[in-house]
């Protein structure tokens, strides 16, 4: 485990069952969004229907689960159709901003951008961060084949870097694969973590995270397949470097810039696996509401709390994982 024995956490960070909770992985699925997807035949783009959502149900879940704050990001189906979609995405961001304004003690939000149009995405990022004071930006692992790390996204990365923005990644449907592949294996089962990993590898191999080192990027779902992929990258990188296919890349330096949420993979075993490439100060609680039933999420949270408090290596980090790390990330 990386750095675990050397990290000193003050006594006030020791966990308890009453510790605060900040959920960095909560999806907004407003009525206007659902209607737009239906009007543009996008509702089943990810292969399965969107779950039902309302602000009341979301706040009820937070109350029952003991979640103090949630970070809203849009559901995985990206609403970009063509250049005209920028206007609707502006409305979406304004609506999420209003949720935060009406519930300032409960919600943060990360704005959505009209990718793949990079010029419009830059404009919306500036508007969302400078005018709406969005708490961050939500980016898909890929949007119609434009993956994070793509050199075409460099103007956007510069804007985000200049503003020291938090960027929350979410997986999207991988580009170019046959639809029949997903009929018995839903995207969330394999392709979502695979596509997240693909995007992070692309970011690393373009040195994006070092070049734009003020961006604070959050990788979902326990880092997806990075535990297996990082050693493979390190083994293969010298080969491609020797053939002049890539430049000088410090893989560890890139990975060290990342934060990780544990939505959907809430267990001590997963967290210990993550410690091979990160440390407890970069791990964040996420629920993935409403993609799981609230009773399942609450039970998972209680089980994780019990596992953490009972584990001699991780007990001291319970409050950090559930709230303190997110407080620091979002400057709360």
Secondary structure in CASP SS format (residue, H / E / C, confidence):
PFRMAT SS
TARGET T0000
AUTHOR 0000-0000-0000
METHOD secondary structure of the structure
MODEL  1
X C 1.00
X C 1.00
X C 1.00
X H 1.00
X H 1.00
X H 1.00
X C 1.00
X C 1.00
X C 1.00
X C 1.00
X H 1.00
X H 1.00
X H 1.00
X C 1.00
X C 1.00
X C 1.00
X C 1.00
X C 1.00
X C 1.00
X C 1.00
X C 1.00
X E 1.00
X E 1.00
X E 1.00
X E 1.00
X E 1.00
X E 1.00
X E 1.00
X C 1.00
X C 1.00
X H 1.00
X H 1.00
X H 1.00
X H 1.00
X H 1.00
X H 1.00
X H 1.00
X H 1.00
X H 1.00
X C 1.00
X C 1.00
X C 1.00
X C 1.00
X C 1.00
X C 1.00
X C 1.00
X C 1.00
X C 1.00
X C 1.00
X C 1.00
X C 1.00
X C 1.00
X C 1.00
X C 1.00
X H 1.00
X H 1.00
X H 1.00
X H 1.00
X H 1.00
X H 1.00
X H 1.00
X H 1.00
X H 1.00
X H 1.00
X H 1.00
X C 1.00
X C 1.00
X C 1.00
X E 1.00
X E 1.00
X E 1.00
X E 1.00
X E 1.00
X E 1.00
X C 1.00
X C 1.00
X C 1.00
X C 1.00
X C 1.00
X C 1.00
X C 1.00
X C 1.00
X C 1.00
X C 1.00
X H 1.00
X H 1.00
X H 1.00
X H 1.00
X H 1.00
X H 1.00
X H 1.00
X H 1.00
X H 1.00
X H 1.00
X H 1.00
X H 1.00
X H 1.00
X H 1.00
X H 1.00
X H 1.00
X H 1.00
X H 1.00
X C 1.00
X C 1.00
X C 1.00
X C 1.00
X E 1.00
X E 1.00
X E 1.00
X E 1.00
X E 1.00
X C 1.00
X C 1.00
X C 1.00
X C 1.00
X C 1.00
X C 1.00
X H 1.00
X H 1.00
X H 1.00
X H 1.00
X H 1.00
X H 1.00
X H 1.00
X H 1.00
X H 1.00
X H 1.00
X H 1.00
X H 1.00
X H 1.00
X C 1.00
X C 1.00
X C 1.00
X C 1.00
X C 1.00
X E 1.00
X E 1.00
X E 1.00
X E 1.00
X E 1.00
X C 1.00
X E 1.00
X E 1.00
X C 1.00
X C 1.00
X E 1.00
X E 1.00
X C 1.00
X C 1.00
X C 1.00
X H 1.00
X H 1.00
X H 1.00
X H 1.00
X H 1.00
X H 1.00
X H 1.00
X H 1.00
X H 1.00
X H 1.00
X H 1.00
X H 1.00
X C 1.00
X C 1.00
X C 1.00
X E 1.00
X E 1.00
X E 1.00
X E 1.00
X E 1.00
X C 1.00
X C 1.00
X C 1.00
X C 1.00
X C 1.00
X C 1.00
X C 1.00
X C 1.00
X H 1.00
X H 1.00
X H 1.00
X H 1.00
X C 1.00
X C 1.00
X C 1.00
X C 1.00
X C 1.00
X C 1.00
X C 1.00
X C 1.00
X H 1.00
X H 1.00
X H 1.00
X H 1.00
X H 1.00
X H 1.00
X H 1.00
X H 1.00
X H 1.00
X H 1.00
X H 1.00
X H 1.00
X H 1.00
X H 1.00
X H 1.00
X C 1.00
X C 1.00
X H 1.00
X H 1.00
X H 1.00
X H 1.00
X C 1.00
X C 1.00
X C 1.00
X C 1.00
X E 1.00
X E 1.00
X E 1.00
X E 1.00
X C 1.00
X H 1.00
X H 1.00
X H 1.00
X C 1.00
X C 1.00
X H 1.00
X H 1.00
X H 1.00
X H 1.00
X H 1.00
X H 1.00
X H 1.00
X H 1.00
X H 1.00
X H 1.00
X H 1.00
X H 1.00
X H 1.00
X H 1.00
X H 1.00
X H 1.00
X H 1.00
X C 1.00
X C 1.00
X C 1.00
X C 1.00
X C 1.00
X C 1.00
X C 1.00
X C 1.00
X H 1.00
X H 1.00
X H 1.00
X H 1.00
X H 1.00
X C 1.00
X C 1.00
X E 1.00
X E 1.00
X E 1.00
X E 1.00
X C 1.00
X C 1.00
X C 1.00
X C 1.00
X C 1.00
X C 1.00
X H 1.00
X H 1.00
X H 1.00
X H 1.00
X H 1.00
X H 1.00
X H 1.00
X C 1.00
X C 1.00
X C 1.00
X C 1.00
X C 1.00
X H 1.00
X H 1.00
X H 1.00
X E 1.00
X E 1.00
X C 1.00
X C 1.00
X C 1.00
X C 1.00
X E 1.00
X C 1.00
X C 1.00
X C 1.00
X C 1.00
X H 1.00
X H 1.00
X H 1.00
X H 1.00
X H 1.00
X H 1.00
X H 1.00
X H 1.00
X H 1.00
X H 1.00
X H 1.00
X H 1.00
X H 1.00
X H 1.00
X H 1.00
X H 1.00
X H 1.00
X C 1.00
X C 1.00
X C 1.00
X C 1.00
X H 1.00
X H 1.00
X H 1.00
X H 1.00
X H 1.00
X H 1.00
X H 1.00
X H 1.00
X H 1.00
X H 1.00
X H 1.00
X H 1.00
X H 1.00
X H 1.00
X H 1.00
X C 1.00
X C 1.00
X C 1.00
END
